[in-house]
Amino acid sequence: MTTRSWMGDVGAENARWLATECRTARLAREYRPRDLGDGRIEISRRALGALRELGEEEDGYITDDGEGLRIWLGDEAFDLEPAD
């Protein structure tokens, strides 16, 4: 089964910023991270693809390596886990 979305706890301020201010927040709804409240975000497969287009120097940058799938905000990385 293919993962359709990922979730992570990034803190309330970061979740709000990702959903409303990140460069991908200006795209169509299906390409934006979604603020779930309580500091949690949901990232759809399409939103993940859009975030992967960000450069390493941009907040919201995604890495997928031996540490797992993570989203970076400043110098801090937050783990993303499959939601389904």
Buried (B, 14 or more C-beta within 10 A) or exposed (E): EEBEBBBBBBBEEBBBBBBEEBBBBEEEEEBBBBBBEEBBBBBBEBBBEBBEEBEEEBBBBBEEEEEEBBBBBEEEBBBBEEBE
